[in-house]
Every structure is written in structure tokens, then in C-alpha cells.
């Protein structure tokens, strides 16, 4: 299985030395992917009803810019957006940014996308929160067209490209993965995506019981992905499945136990996961403790 790692930017602050140390150390330890979360804006929960855990005080770096820096200081590790909230961004601009990042990284980008949950962020970026599912359905095929065709005449519901294209185009088909766990997302993943960024959810933050908590939960959701892939003439074997490991309050884990977490990760492999992503967020760690934890997990793995 491929071993990935979440960059804990919400707890690292704006220390460029830590960014560098984390990325270099991760690659030295054998991690094959660095996953970066994103939000353009955070909102005030005293004013807005928010369904997610992040607020106006939570720090996020813009992922394309951050990955441009990481591409220069690493050599082999894949750079994964986990996830880019695609429907609130201009499709052609994302295609251009992704193509450039894939070029400067030597073909190491995995574009993880999703629809997000922050309606305030959508409003501020001039997009319709309630149409985000329909928009991403149009965006994913359009991204692939922009990366592969020199000129497009595209007229969609959300985008219009009149006899135009991006140049240079990427030298390969950039993988597009999707994040989420709702059945509609899983069906969309099977039809459109190259991979699924799966997460069990955190009962301390999300208060939603319909999460992936046991092997049978992952099995049920994978069946939806695979059925949708087959119905679209695709092979389920072509879809990667990367499972997040390390959420406190899940599976009885209340403290960091690298051996137990590594063993738990192996159970996801038995149920069809092709990779795991370690998260050391929300453990109350200092930056030094984060760095120590990723070393201990790599050793246990």
C-alpha cells in the first residue's frame, strides 16, 4: 500500500522552516504522498451556521502555491490536494495551475477535488453553493479536455470556452481523485475519478454517525464506487482508494499509538484500500511532537 501523510498546517502556523523540515523529513522516512487540505476563506461561527470544523481563525496556505515550494525541496513524494474545493474555483484556471504544478514537480501532482461544505466561502468567491454537485460533474471532464486538447469549443451550463486552450499542456494525464463519503459522491467517484480519498470522520468534530468506522462500512461504500465504475464501462481496479488514519475518537483510539494505528491501517488494505494517509492533527502535538510521531508511525509501518 502507498503511505501518505497529512501536512498539519492548521497547527504549524506560518513557519517556513517547519514547512521545509516536515516535507524533507517525510520523504526521508519513506512517505510517498503529502496531502494538503485547503480553504480560501474561513467564516465566523458566531454569525454563520457551519457544518464543518474550520473557522476564520484556522490557518490554511493556498495549495498550488505551497506545492510549488514543496516541489522544489522534494524529489519523489507525490503532492496531493486533499481536497481542492473545485466548484468554487474557475475551471480553466485550475487546469492551468495544475498543469504548471505537474510540470515543476516532475509529474508528482494528484489533484484531489470535492464539493466542500462552507457556504460562506462559496458566496465570497461568487459561486452557487447549491449547484456545486452539478458544477463538479461538468468540471472534471472539462479539466481532462483542457489538459489533452489544444483547442476547445466548449459550451456548458457553467463554463464557456470559445476556441481556446491552455499551453503548455501536461505531459501526462493528471490523476483526479475525489474526497467525501456520501453515496452521491461515491457514485460520482466511480464514474469520473481516478481515486477516492476516504475518511472515517471524527465524532468529536462532525457529530455524524454515518461514517466509515468499521471494515464493513468501507466495504459497503466501495461497492457503490465499483458499481458506478462498471456501469460507466470502467474497471474498478483502476480506481485507487486512500484511507485516512489517525482521527481521535475513532475505533476507541484516544491517544497516539503508532503500532495500533499501523495495524488498523492494514485492516483497510484487506477491505480494498490501496493506500493510507496518516493524520497527526487534533492530538495536541507541538511541531516537534508531530515530527516525532510521523517517524514513529513510519517505523511501526
Secondary structure as UniProt FT lines:
FT   STRAND          2..6
FT   HELIX           9..12
FT   HELIX           16..28
FT   TURN            29..30
FT   STRAND          33..36
FT   TURN            45..47
FT   TURN            56..57
FT   HELIX           63..73
FT   STRAND          78..81
FT   STRAND          84..85
FT   HELIX           86..88
FT   HELIX           91..104
FT   TURN            105..106
FT   STRAND          109..114
FT   HELIX           119..124
FT   TURN            125..126
FT   HELIX           129..131
FT   HELIX           132..148
FT   STRAND          152..155
FT   STRAND          160..164
FT   STRAND          175..179
FT   HELIX           183..192
FT   STRAND          195..198
FT   TURN            203..206
FT   HELIX           215..231
FT   TURN            232..233
FT   HELIX           236..238
FT   STRAND          240..245
FT   TURN            248..249
FT   TURN            251..252
FT   HELIX           258..270
FT   TURN            271..272
FT   STRAND          275..278
FT   TURN            281..282
FT   HELIX           287..300
//
